[in-house]
């Protein structure tokens, strides 16, 4: 059935269901069912949803575009503009993970570069750091 969705329907279904997905695995399964490819295509959705599973997958998705510093910076600024605790904390993680010294803000979350890979690999570690 999802294969029959046009782009607008796919977008509406994704944005409707993503906030209710409780784990990164469920988010990935939804993307798979809807035919939404990893990387930039998923980021379009992930950056709009302020849940821990989506924020975690957004962090991981940024590795697909890490060579595009301007785009990573744009995503971080978009998260800061949202202004929620989760989005601001993720912007702080992105600043450290991608060496975005030009990203200015008063971040309460303080991480060292060596801590970042653990956050990208473990959803549990990510959730603990975001609490």
Buried (B, 14 or more C-beta within 10 A) or exposed (E): EBEEBEEEEBBEBBEEBBEEBEEBEBBBEBBEBBEBEBEEBBBEBBBBBBBBBBBBBBBBBBEBBEEEEEBBBEBBBEBBEBEEEBBBBBBBBBBBBBEBEEBEEEBEBEBEEEBBEBBBEEBEBBBEBBE
